[in-house]
Amino acid sequence: MPDPYDTLGVARTASTAELKRAYTKLAKKYHPDLNGGDKAAEAKFKEVGAAWDLLGDEEKRGRFDRGEIDASGQEIHRPPPRGAGRRGAGGARGGAQHFEAEDLNDLFAQFARQQGGGFDRPMRGEDLRFSLAVSFLDAALGASRRLTLPDGSTVDVAIPAGAEEGQVLRLRGKGEKGFNNGPAGDALIELHIAAHRHFTREGDDVVLTVPLTLKEAVLGATVRVPTLTGHINMKIPPNSAPGTRLRIKGKGIRRGDQYVELKLVFPPKPDAGLAKLMEQWTPEGTADPRADLDAA
């Protein structure tokens, strides 16, 4: 009987999960229902099942690896020590092998397992993996997206509010069909979140950069600001420095907040009036804004 590791096409160091994947793949490939009575495929199917029956059981696999049983699962009987099993000098029993009733029962049970091989057991279908591109807003607020499966059917995928990059959603029973009335596998949906033009995410908070003119920053203003769920009017306090963050409570993801980060912008072209105003303006106080650099 061939080596079960060779039959499944795996290394002797393969994990149980790797063994199961190899067995499932080959069992489906050679399953009689899919091969129209092909005797060679049927024989290969039984061979694969016998290999899994041996290696899929940790105790049996360990005994096989230690050389205690062969590839068919039968005990390997080693020669007894020299002189053992003899009665006196005549050696009435010699080296004859002695079987108890329990030994015969074990052999018959092993034979029955080889014949059945567990081939009629229900087999779960394989999981199917998909990637789904999701917009920033759909991931933040939750949405439903329709996915087409390989068999042409469609399924609605519920994207939970606050979904994160790489998150995997499981749709039970939407994978490949099982064999011998086994359950179907699952569909595993990996989410990939597209970047937004303006919003960035920090945990459940969102950050938005809002440009201000010099006049708005100095005098304060009320500006129209977008949020995840629509626009609001936000009051900018006077003398707001660039980089200041203002919080809009409860406007983030789930229970998070939105932060508005202020950015100072200048006119795209030189403004003569602004330049003249700066020439005439004398700041109050004599503090040097770069004084701290002298300590470097």
N, C-alpha and C positions, 0 to 999 in steps of 0.2 A: 504494500500500500504506500502511495507517495507521501512524502513529508507534508504534514498539514500546513506548515508555514509556506512551503512552495505552492501548495494548492491555492491558498488565499493570496499569494503574492505579497507577503509582508515579511519584514525582518523579524528575527527571533526576539528582538527587544521591543517589538510593537506593543503599544498600550492596548487595554481592553477596548477602548473606544475606536482605535484604529482597526483592530480586528473586526469589530462589529460593522464598521463602514465597508471594509473590504468584503465581508461576507454578504452584506445586504446588496451591494452592487453586483456581485457575481451571481447570487441567488436569483436576482431579477433577470439578469442576462440569460441564464440558462433555464429559467423556470419552464416546465413543460407546457403550460398554458400559452406561453409566448413563442414557442418553437415548433408548433404544429406536429407533434409526435416524433421529432428528431431524436433518435435513440442515443446518438452521441451527446447531445445536449442534456438529455435526461440522465445519462451516466455521470456527466460532469456536475449536474445539479446535485446528485446524491453524494458525489465526492466532496463538493463544497460544503454540503450540510454536515457530513461526517467530520470534516476538518473543524467546523465551527462548534460542533457538539463536543469535541475534545478541547479545543483551545479556549472556547467561551466559558468553560468551567475552570475557575482558578485552581481548584484542587487537582483536577485532571491535568491541566496544563503544567502544573508544578511537577507532578509525577512523571509526565512525559519528558519534560526538560531534564529531570534527574535520571532518566533511563529506566524507570520502574515499570512503565507500560509502553507498548509500541503505538504506532500511528492508528491502529484500529481500536486502541483502548484496552488491549489484552495485557495481562501480566507478563512480564519478561522473567522467566524462571531461569535463574542462574544455576550452574552445576553445584551440587552440595559439596562441602569440604571432603577431601579425600578420606575414604573410610566411613563416611557417614551413611546411615541407612542400612548397614550390614548387620546381620545377626551372626555373631561369632565368626570363626574362620571360614565357614562354608558360604557365608554371604547369601543366606536363603533369600533375602529381599533384594540384595544387590543394590543397583541404582534406580530401581523401578519407581516411577512417579506415582504418588498416592493421592487420590482425590476423595474428599469428603463430599457428602450430599450438598453442603453449603457451597462448595466450589463449583459443582455442576450447576446449581441454581444461578450463581453469579455469571457463569459463562452463557447460560441461556438468556439471562436478562441483558447481558452485553450484546448478544447476537440480535435480540429483539430491537435494541436501540439502534444498532447498525442498519437494520432493515428499515426501520421507520425513519431514523435520522432526524426526527423532529421536523420533517418536511411539511407536515400537515398543520403545523402550528401557525396561528395567525401572525402575519408580519406587518409591522407598522410601516406606512409609506414614508419616504424621505421628505425632509423639510426642503422648501424652496426659498431661495434668498433673492431679495429685490432691493434696488436702490431707488429712493424716491426724493426728487428735488422739491423743496418746500420754500416758499417765500418767507422773509423775515416776519412779516405781519401774521401770516398763517401759523407760524410756529409760536409766536408770542401770544396770539389770541385764541388759537385752536381753530380747526377747520375740518372739512371732510373732502377727501380726494378720491377719485375713482381710479382703480388700478386694473389693468387687463392681465389676466393670467395666461400661461402658455397654451391652455386648451381653448382660449378665446373667450372664456367667461370673464365677467367683471366683478369686482368687489369694491365696496366703499370703505376706505381707510379713514378712521377717526383719528385725527392728529390732536393730541391733547394740548391745552393751553400751557405754554412754557416748555414745549418740546425743545430738546437740545441737539446740537450737532452730533451725529453718530448714534443717536438713540435708536434702539431696535424695538419695533412693535411686532407683537406676535398675533397672527390671525389663526386661531386653532381650526384644524381640519381643512385648511385651504392649500395644503401641500399636495404631494403625489398620493395617489390612491394606494391603499394597503393591499396585501395579498392574503388569500384564504380568509376573507372577511376581517382582516386586520384593520385597525383604524387608519385614517389618512394622516399624513404628516401635516406640519404647520407651514404657513407662509411667514417668513421673517423679513420685515420691512425696515431697512436702515435709512434713516432720515439724513438728508444733507441740506443744511440751511443756507440759503443765499444771503449775501450781504445786502444791507439796505443803503441807499444813497446818503441818508442823513443820520439814521439812528445806529447806535452801537449798544451792545449789551454788556452789562457788568452784573453777573448773577441774575437777580430778578429786577434790577434797576436798568433803566435805559438812559442814555446820554445823548443830548442833541446840542450841537454847536450853533449858536445864533449870532450872526454878524450885527454889529452896531456901528452907527456913524459916531464921529467924535462928539457931535452935538448931543446925540442921545445918551452917550456914555457920561458926559459932563452934567447935563441938565436933567437926565432921567427921561423916561418915555413909557408909553404903553404900546407894546408890539404884539402882532399876531403870531402865535407859536403853534406849530403842529404837535399833536400827541398821537399815540397809537390809535386812539378812537375818534380823532377829529381835532379841530383847531380851537384854541382858547386865546383870550386876550390876557397878556401878562404884563404886570407893572415892573419896569426896570427902575431901581432907585437911582437918584443922582450920584454922580461921582463913582460909577461902577468901573472898577479896573478890569482890564482884559484878563481872562482866565477865571474870573469869579464864577462860582457855580450857584445857581438858584434852584431850589427844590420845588417840584410840583407833586404834592403828596398823593399817593394812590394811583398815579398815572403810569406806573411801570407794568411789569409782567406779574400776573397773579396779584400778590399784595405788595409788589415793589413800587418804587417811586420813579419819577422822571427828573433828571437833572439837566438844567439848561446852562451850558457853558458859554460865557460871553467872549466874543472875538471882536476886536476893534478893526475896522476897515477904513481906508482913506479913499478919497475920490479917485477914480481911474485916471483923471487928468489933473495937472496942477490947478489949484484954485487960488486965483489972485487975491480974492477977498479973505480967504483963510490965512494966506501967507502974510497979508498986511495986518490982520488981527493979531497974529502971533508976534509980529515985530513990535506992535504997540503994547502987548501984554507983558506985565511984570508980575511974575508969580509971587504970592505972599510967602514970606519966610525965606531962609537962605539954605535950607537943607539940600545936601548933595545926594541925588538918588544913587550915585555910584560909590558912595563913601565906603561901603562894605567891601568893595573890590580891592581897596588899598591894603586890607588886612590879609589878602591872599598871598 
